[in-house]
């Protein structure tokens, strides 16, 4: 027996369409605690449009409706999208000229009707797109089918999610928006290409434009860890607005003027602002007492004072090691929020199940374990497990686990003198290889692989390295080691 379900969905519209772009744009429906929806209309001409509707609930369930099979046509003031299968009778109708219960035109809204005649619906019925979708007046569509979002300053814009993107793309310097105004294009939003996996290349107009973190995640543009430049470790001045990458004679630092400074899950654009490499009297290492005496390459954050304060809230300059990373690395990674152990907080052991699994894997009893960092959302935790010494040899494992099983590991060994045989190697001068390091940031690539950047502080030095996941193993990548100057 067939069922008939009909419901009304509202979407935003401008006044009577004088041009195709009048109704093109981004529309949003938000019913707190239940369903949210994002509708994108990209006109092909006056009578047809590309159509994308993303509906989700607080549990993270999501349905994507798309006109990927071809544009939908305007008929009697409505667009009707039909599910692309003869076996399922399901459609969504978008009315551009809705009226309210008193037959008064709803300026700024579009009415949509969802119809389901099939006995087996193609989507979860509790994720129905029914609702009132209001226009996002900050978004507009250009004749080439690209979607832009106007910035808070009202004079610039960024490429946004929902446009018609494919193949090789060249970002323009500026675009013509609503009311004939021109907006300077400053870059690409993080989710701009979320539904545009056919992109093979993105070219910026100039160095002032930026690819947002994770903006190339969903494209066909590949990232090669081995051949791509690695991030550099840096430390700040007392104001936390300037950073330096320590480096000696011949050091050049990152290519390009524009970089990103990364600290935990926070990122800020930065510009190269000087170099003291090769200058007589400068010191190679970390010189907190006299920041400008450091030999290295300097960068200045381009964020507001308020944003910088939020970025480093709770940390003074002497507690901070950060990354200076190029736009290519940042665009291919996301940086999830995480918690981390920080001296002098109480040390917490890793789960017993992880200790047992690692003991069996390496064939040694566990001496100690420590929880080093953990994701705030989702599953992922970095633990450090030290094993009992064997033949004057200490062994430590870095373990990335998801709460149930070990995902990736890296084991390191070092010889120790007999006088320290009963000590944890964390209490031994170990050239920075062991101990509980500071987790500077955690980067996830498009495949979900993790790279953890760590800085091991000791009284005389700072050892900077990364753990790069390759399948079920971590590759330890040595990135830098600084001498710590404690006197002037």
C-alpha positions as CSV (number, residue, x, y, z in Angstrom):
1,X,0.0,0.0,0.0
2,X,1.4,3.4,-0.9
3,X,1.5,6.3,1.5
4,X,1.1,10.0,0.7
5,X,3.0,12.4,2.8
6,X,3.0,16.1,1.9
7,X,4.5,18.9,3.8
8,X,5.5,22.5,3.1
9,X,9.0,23.8,3.3
10,X,9.8,27.4,3.0
11,X,12.8,29.0,1.4
12,X,13.9,32.5,1.1
13,X,13.3,34.6,-2.1
14,X,13.9,38.1,-3.2
15,X,11.1,40.2,-4.7
16,X,10.0,39.3,-8.2
17,X,13.1,38.0,-10.0
18,X,14.4,40.7,-12.3
19,X,17.4,38.5,-13.1
20,X,18.5,34.9,-12.3
21,X,20.8,36.1,-9.5
22,X,17.8,37.5,-7.6
23,X,16.9,34.1,-6.2
24,X,20.4,32.5,-6.4
25,X,22.2,32.1,-3.1
26,X,22.3,30.4,0.3
27,X,19.2,29.8,2.5
28,X,19.1,28.4,6.0
29,X,16.6,26.7,8.2
30,X,17.3,26.2,11.9
31,X,14.9,24.5,14.3
32,X,16.8,24.4,17.6
33,X,17.4,20.9,18.9
34,X,15.9,19.2,15.9
35,X,16.9,19.8,12.3
36,X,19.0,22.3,10.4
37,X,19.2,22.8,6.7
38,X,21.3,24.7,4.2
39,X,20.0,25.3,0.7
40,X,22.1,26.5,-2.1
41,X,20.6,27.7,-5.4
42,X,23.0,28.5,-8.3
43,X,21.1,29.7,-11.4
44,X,22.1,28.3,-14.7
45,X,19.8,30.8,-16.5
46,X,16.4,32.4,-15.9
47,X,14.5,29.1,-15.9
48,X,16.9,26.5,-14.5
49,X,19.1,26.1,-11.4
50,X,21.6,23.8,-9.7
51,X,20.2,22.7,-6.4
52,X,21.9,21.5,-3.2
53,X,20.2,20.9,0.1
54,X,22.0,19.6,3.2
55,X,19.9,18.6,6.2
56,X,21.3,17.4,9.5
57,X,20.4,16.8,13.1
58,X,22.3,17.3,16.4
59,X,23.3,13.6,16.4
60,X,25.4,14.2,13.3
61,X,23.1,12.4,10.8
62,X,23.0,14.1,7.5
63,X,21.1,13.9,4.1
64,X,22.3,15.6,1.0
65,X,19.8,16.4,-1.8
66,X,21.6,17.4,-5.1
67,X,20.8,18.1,-8.7
68,X,24.0,16.3,-9.7
69,X,22.1,14.6,-12.5
70,X,21.4,17.9,-14.1
71,X,19.8,21.3,-13.3
72,X,16.1,21.6,-12.3
73,X,13.7,23.6,-14.4
74,X,11.4,26.5,-13.2
75,X,7.7,25.8,-13.9
76,X,4.8,28.0,-12.7
77,X,7.1,29.8,-10.2
78,X,8.5,26.6,-8.7
79,X,11.6,24.3,-9.1
80,X,10.7,20.6,-8.7
81,X,13.5,18.1,-8.0
82,X,12.7,14.4,-8.3
83,X,14.7,11.6,-6.8
84,X,16.7,10.1,-9.7
85,X,15.2,6.6,-9.7
86,X,12.0,5.3,-11.4
87,X,11.5,2.9,-8.4
88,X,11.1,5.7,-5.9
89,X,8.4,8.4,-6.2
90,X,9.8,11.3,-4.2
91,X,10.2,15.0,-5.0
92,X,10.9,18.4,-3.5
93,X,9.3,21.5,-4.9
94,X,10.7,25.0,-4.3
95,X,8.2,27.8,-4.7
96,X,9.8,31.2,-5.4
97,X,6.7,33.3,-4.5
98,X,5.2,32.0,-1.3
99,X,2.4,33.7,0.7
100,X,1.4,33.4,4.3
101,X,-1.9,32.3,5.8
102,X,-3.5,35.7,4.9
103,X,-2.3,35.4,1.3
104,X,0.3,38.1,1.9
105,X,3.5,37.7,-0.1
106,X,6.4,36.5,2.1
107,X,9.1,38.8,0.8
108,X,12.5,37.1,1.4
109,X,11.2,33.5,1.5
110,X,10.6,30.6,-0.9
111,X,8.0,27.9,-0.4
112,X,9.0,24.3,-1.0
113,X,6.7,21.2,-0.9
114,X,8.1,17.7,-0.2
115,X,6.1,14.8,-1.6
116,X,6.7,11.1,-0.9
117,X,4.5,8.5,-2.6
118,X,6.8,5.5,-2.4
119,X,6.2,3.0,0.4
120,X,10.0,2.9,1.1
121,X,11.4,6.4,1.5
122,X,14.8,7.1,0.0
123,X,15.9,9.1,3.1
124,X,15.4,9.0,6.9
125,X,11.9,10.5,7.4
126,X,13.0,12.1,10.7
127,X,15.4,14.3,8.6
128,X,12.7,15.8,6.5
129,X,13.8,19.2,5.0
130,X,10.4,20.8,5.9
131,X,10.8,24.2,7.4
132,X,11.3,27.9,6.8
133,X,14.6,28.7,5.1
134,X,15.7,32.3,5.3
135,X,18.1,33.9,2.9
136,X,21.7,34.5,4.0
137,X,22.0,38.1,2.7
138,X,25.8,37.9,3.0
139,X,26.0,35.3,0.2
140,X,25.7,36.0,-3.5
141,X,26.2,34.1,-6.7
142,X,28.1,35.4,-9.7
143,X,27.2,34.6,-13.3
144,X,29.9,31.9,-13.5
145,X,28.1,30.0,-10.8
146,X,30.5,30.7,-7.9
147,X,29.2,31.5,-4.4
148,X,30.8,34.3,-2.3
149,X,30.4,35.3,1.3
150,X,30.7,39.0,2.3
151,X,33.0,39.6,5.2
152,X,32.1,41.5,8.4
153,X,33.9,44.6,7.1
154,X,31.4,44.8,4.2
155,X,34.1,45.4,1.6
156,X,35.7,42.0,1.0
157,X,34.4,38.5,0.3
158,X,35.6,34.9,0.2
159,X,34.7,32.0,-2.0
160,X,32.0,30.0,-0.2
161,X,30.3,26.6,-0.1
162,X,27.5,25.9,-2.6
163,X,28.9,27.2,-5.8
164,X,29.4,25.3,-9.1
165,X,33.1,24.4,-8.9
166,X,35.2,22.0,-10.9
167,X,38.5,21.3,-12.6
168,X,41.2,24.0,-12.4
169,X,40.1,27.2,-10.7
170,X,41.6,30.7,-10.8
171,X,40.4,33.0,-8.0
172,X,39.7,36.6,-9.2
173,X,41.0,39.7,-7.6
174,X,37.5,41.1,-7.1
175,X,33.9,40.3,-8.1
176,X,30.7,42.3,-8.7
177,X,28.1,41.6,-6.0
178,X,24.6,42.9,-5.0
179,X,23.6,46.3,-6.1
180,X,26.5,46.5,-8.5
181,X,29.1,46.8,-5.7
182,X,32.5,45.3,-6.1
183,X,34.2,43.2,-3.4
184,X,37.8,42.3,-3.1
185,X,38.3,38.5,-2.9
186,X,40.5,37.6,0.0
187,X,40.5,33.8,-0.2
188,X,38.6,30.5,0.1
189,X,36.3,29.4,3.0
190,X,37.1,26.2,4.9
191,X,34.1,24.4,3.5
192,X,33.9,26.0,0.1
193,X,34.7,22.8,-1.8
194,X,32.9,20.4,0.5
195,X,30.6,19.2,-2.3
196,X,33.0,19.8,-5.2
197,X,35.4,16.8,-5.3
198,X,36.1,17.3,-9.0
199,X,38.5,20.2,-8.4
200,X,42.0,19.5,-9.6
201,X,43.7,22.9,-9.0
202,X,43.2,26.1,-7.1
203,X,45.2,29.2,-8.1
204,X,45.1,32.4,-6.0
205,X,45.3,35.8,-7.6
206,X,48.1,36.9,-5.4
207,X,49.8,36.3,-2.0
208,X,47.2,38.4,-0.2
209,X,44.6,35.7,-0.7
210,X,44.4,32.7,1.7
211,X,43.2,29.1,1.6
212,X,41.4,28.5,4.9
213,X,42.4,25.6,7.0
214,X,41.1,22.3,5.5
215,X,39.8,24.1,2.4
216,X,41.4,21.5,0.0
217,X,40.2,18.6,2.1
218,X,37.4,17.6,-0.2
219,X,39.1,18.2,-3.6
220,X,41.0,15.9,-5.8
221,X,44.2,17.8,-5.1
222,X,46.6,15.5,-3.4
223,X,49.0,16.3,-0.5
224,X,52.4,14.5,-0.3
225,X,53.9,14.6,3.2
226,X,57.3,13.5,2.0
227,X,57.8,16.1,-0.7
228,X,55.9,19.0,0.8
229,X,57.6,21.5,3.1
230,X,57.3,20.7,6.8
231,X,56.1,23.2,9.4
232,X,58.7,25.0,11.5
233,X,58.7,25.4,15.2
234,X,58.8,28.9,16.6
235,X,58.4,30.8,19.9
236,X,56.9,34.2,20.7
237,X,57.9,37.5,22.2
238,X,56.3,38.6,25.4
239,X,53.4,40.2,23.6
240,X,52.7,36.9,21.7
241,X,52.3,38.9,18.5
242,X,55.7,38.2,17.0
243,X,57.3,34.8,16.5
244,X,60.7,33.6,15.5
245,X,62.0,30.4,13.9
246,X,65.5,30.0,15.4
247,X,68.1,29.2,12.7
248,X,71.8,29.5,12.1
249,X,74.0,30.5,9.2
250,X,72.4,29.5,5.8
251,X,68.9,29.1,7.3
252,X,66.2,30.5,5.0
253,X,62.9,29.5,6.7
254,X,59.6,29.0,4.9
255,X,59.1,30.0,1.3
256,X,56.7,32.8,0.8
257,X,55.8,35.8,2.8
258,X,52.4,34.6,4.1
259,X,52.3,31.8,6.6
260,X,50.1,30.5,9.4
261,X,51.0,30.3,13.1
262,X,49.4,27.3,14.7
263,X,49.0,26.7,18.5
264,X,46.8,23.8,19.6
265,X,43.6,24.1,17.5
266,X,44.1,27.8,16.9
267,X,45.4,29.4,13.7
268,X,46.3,33.0,12.8
269,X,47.7,34.4,9.5
270,X,51.3,35.7,9.8
271,X,53.6,37.7,7.6
272,X,57.4,37.5,7.4
273,X,58.7,40.6,9.2
274,X,62.5,40.2,9.3
275,X,65.6,38.0,9.5
276,X,68.7,38.1,11.7
277,X,70.3,35.0,10.1
278,X,74.0,35.6,9.9
279,X,73.9,38.8,11.9
280,X,76.8,39.0,14.3
281,X,76.0,38.9,18.0
282,X,72.7,37.1,17.5
283,X,72.1,33.8,19.3
284,X,70.8,30.5,17.8
285,X,68.2,29.0,20.1
286,X,65.5,30.2,22.5
287,X,66.3,33.5,24.1
288,X,63.2,34.5,26.1
289,X,65.0,37.3,28.0
290,X,65.9,39.1,24.8
291,X,63.7,38.0,22.0
292,X,65.2,40.3,19.4
293,X,68.7,38.8,20.0
294,X,67.5,35.5,18.5
295,X,69.1,34.5,15.2
296,X,66.3,33.4,12.9
297,X,63.4,34.4,10.7
298,X,60.6,36.5,12.3
299,X,56.9,36.6,11.7
300,X,54.2,39.0,12.8
301,X,50.6,37.8,13.4
302,X,47.9,39.6,11.3
303,X,45.0,39.0,13.7
304,X,43.4,41.5,16.0
305,X,44.6,41.9,19.6
306,X,41.4,40.3,20.8
307,X,41.9,37.3,18.5
308,X,45.5,36.9,19.7
309,X,44.5,37.0,23.3
310,X,41.9,34.3,22.7
311,X,44.4,32.2,20.8
312,X,46.8,32.0,23.7
313,X,44.5,32.4,26.6
314,X,46.0,30.9,29.8
315,X,49.5,30.8,28.4
316,X,52.4,33.2,28.8
317,X,55.1,33.5,26.2
318,X,57.6,31.3,28.0
319,X,55.1,28.4,27.9
320,X,54.5,28.5,24.2
321,X,56.0,26.7,21.3
322,X,54.0,27.0,18.1
323,X,54.3,26.1,14.4
324,X,54.8,28.3,11.4
325,X,53.2,26.4,8.5
326,X,52.8,27.2,4.8
327,X,49.3,27.6,3.2
328,X,49.6,24.3,1.4
329,X,50.0,22.4,4.6
330,X,47.2,24.3,6.4
331,X,44.7,23.9,3.5
332,X,45.2,20.1,3.5
333,X,44.7,19.6,7.2
334,X,42.2,20.3,10.0
335,X,43.2,21.0,13.6
336,X,40.7,19.5,16.1
337,X,40.3,20.9,19.6
338,X,42.1,18.9,22.2
339,X,43.2,18.8,25.8
340,X,46.7,18.2,26.9
341,X,48.7,17.5,30.0
342,X,50.7,20.6,31.1
343,X,53.1,21.0,34.0
344,X,52.3,21.1,36.9
345,X,49.0,19.4,36.4
346,X,48.5,15.9,37.9
347,X,49.7,13.2,35.6
348,X,47.1,10.6,34.6
349,X,47.9,7.1,33.5
350,X,46.8,5.6,30.2
351,X,43.9,3.1,30.2
352,X,44.9,-0.4,31.5
353,X,43.7,-1.9,28.2
354,X,46.3,0.2,26.3
355,X,49.1,-0.7,28.8
356,X,48.2,-4.4,28.4
357,X,48.1,-4.2,24.6
358,X,51.5,-2.4,24.4
359,X,53.1,-4.8,26.9
360,X,52.1,-7.7,24.8
361,X,53.3,-6.0,21.6
362,X,56.8,-5.2,22.8
363,X,57.3,-8.1,25.2
364,X,58.1,-6.0,28.2
365,X,56.2,-5.1,31.4
366,X,55.0,-1.6,31.7
367,X,56.8,0.7,34.2
368,X,54.7,3.9,33.8
369,X,52.2,5.4,31.4
370,X,50.9,8.9,30.9
371,X,48.0,10.5,29.1
372,X,49.5,13.3,27.0
373,X,46.6,14.6,24.8
374,X,43.0,13.8,23.9
375,X,40.5,15.1,21.4
376,X,37.7,17.2,22.7
377,X,35.2,15.8,20.2
378,X,35.4,12.4,18.5
379,X,37.8,9.6,19.5
380,X,41.6,10.0,19.7
381,X,44.2,10.1,22.5
382,X,48.0,10.2,22.7
383,X,49.5,8.1,25.4
384,X,53.1,7.6,26.4
385,X,54.0,4.2,27.8
386,X,57.4,3.4,29.4
387,X,58.5,-0.2,29.8
388,X,60.8,-1.8,32.3
389,X,64.5,-1.6,31.4
390,X,66.1,-4.6,29.8
391,X,69.9,-4.9,29.6
392,X,70.4,-1.2,30.5
393,X,68.1,-0.2,27.7
394,X,65.0,1.9,28.2
395,X,62.0,1.8,25.8
396,X,59.2,4.3,25.4
397,X,56.2,4.1,23.1
398,X,54.0,6.9,21.8
399,X,50.5,5.4,21.3
400,X,47.5,6.9,19.4
401,X,44.4,5.1,20.5
402,X,40.6,5.6,20.1
403,X,39.5,4.4,23.6
404,X,39.2,0.8,22.6
405,X,42.2,-0.1,20.5
406,X,45.7,1.0,19.5
407,X,45.7,2.9,16.1
408,X,49.3,3.8,15.6
409,X,52.5,3.5,17.6
410,X,56.2,4.5,17.7
411,X,58.7,2.9,20.0
412,X,62.0,4.5,20.9
413,X,64.9,3.1,22.8
414,X,68.0,4.4,24.5
415,X,70.9,3.0,26.6
416,X,71.0,4.2,30.2
417,X,73.8,4.1,32.7
418,X,73.5,1.5,35.6
419,X,73.2,4.2,38.2
420,X,69.8,5.2,36.7
421,X,68.6,1.6,36.3
422,X,65.8,2.0,38.8
423,X,64.7,5.4,37.5
424,X,62.1,6.3,34.9
425,X,63.9,7.5,31.9
426,X,61.7,10.7,32.3
427,X,64.1,11.6,35.2
428,X,67.2,11.1,33.1
429,X,68.9,13.7,30.9
430,X,67.9,12.0,27.6
431,X,68.6,14.6,24.9
432,X,64.9,15.3,24.8
433,X,63.8,11.9,23.4
434,X,61.6,11.0,26.3
435,X,59.4,12.5,29.0
436,X,56.0,14.1,28.6
437,X,56.3,16.6,25.8
438,X,54.0,19.5,25.1
439,X,51.6,18.6,22.3
440,X,51.8,21.8,20.2
441,X,49.0,20.8,17.7
442,X,47.3,17.8,16.2
443,X,46.8,17.8,12.4
444,X,44.3,15.5,10.5
445,X,44.6,14.8,6.8
446,X,41.8,14.0,4.4
447,X,42.2,10.3,5.1
448,X,41.9,10.7,8.8
449,X,45.6,10.1,9.5
450,X,47.1,12.1,12.4
451,X,50.3,14.0,12.7
452,X,51.1,15.1,16.2
453,X,53.6,17.9,16.7
454,X,55.5,17.9,20.0
455,X,58.0,20.0,21.9
456,X,60.1,18.3,24.7
457,X,61.3,21.0,27.1
458,X,64.3,20.4,29.4
459,X,66.3,22.9,31.4
460,X,68.9,23.3,28.7
461,X,67.1,22.6,25.4
462,X,63.9,22.2,23.5
463,X,63.5,19.3,21.2
464,X,60.9,19.7,18.4
465,X,59.6,16.7,16.5
466,X,56.5,15.2,14.9
467,X,54.8,11.8,14.9
468,X,53.4,11.2,11.5
469,X,50.9,8.4,11.1
470,X,51.6,5.9,8.3
471,X,49.0,3.1,8.6
472,X,49.4,1.6,12.1
473,X,52.8,3.1,12.8
474,X,54.1,6.6,13.7
475,X,57.2,7.9,11.9
476,X,59.2,10.1,14.2
477,X,60.3,13.2,12.3
478,X,63.0,15.3,13.9
479,X,62.3,19.0,13.1
480,X,64.6,21.1,15.3
481,X,66.4,21.3,18.6
482,X,67.1,24.6,20.3
483,X,69.6,25.5,23.0
484,X,67.8,27.4,25.8
485,X,69.6,30.6,26.9
486,X,69.0,31.3,30.5
487,X,71.5,34.1,31.0
488,X,72.5,37.2,29.1
